[in-house]
Amino acid sequence: MKGGVYSLLKAKYLVDEGSVKNWRFIVFLILVAMVLIANSHNYEQKVYRKTELNDEVKKLRSEFVDMRSQLMKLKMESTISKKMEPKGIYPASVPPKKIKVYKTED
């Protein structure tokens, strides 16, 4: 056991005969580690982007609801009549009458 740990610390497996297999395996492990790190960074960027977009959607939705409520207030008859009073236009006191047109045959 003592000799095994000592040879491991001296890294004899990298310089002995047949060490090419070990080097290939180490390079393979390094490449796999680099791919995993790049993949995790890409995933984290997508998660952050998704969070930003969700926040933007919530903000735009609240802005839409606010603008819609303002529009509903502006479309009310009382609001329109108040804005038209300075121009001298008042709501009609008599309801409108339906005009019927009859076609005459010649």
QUIHUDA-V351804 format. One record per pair of residues at least 6 apart in sequence whose ideal C-beta (glycine too) atoms are under 8 Angstrom apart, sorted by sequence separation. I is the first residue (numbers start at 1). J is the second residue. D is the distance in whole Angstrom. If there is no record, write none. Layout:
{{I J D} {I J D}}
This chain:
{{7 13 7} {13 19 7} {73 79 6} {74 80 8} {84 90 7} {14 22 6} {13 22 5} {14 23 7} {81 90 7} {81 91 5} {77 91 7}}
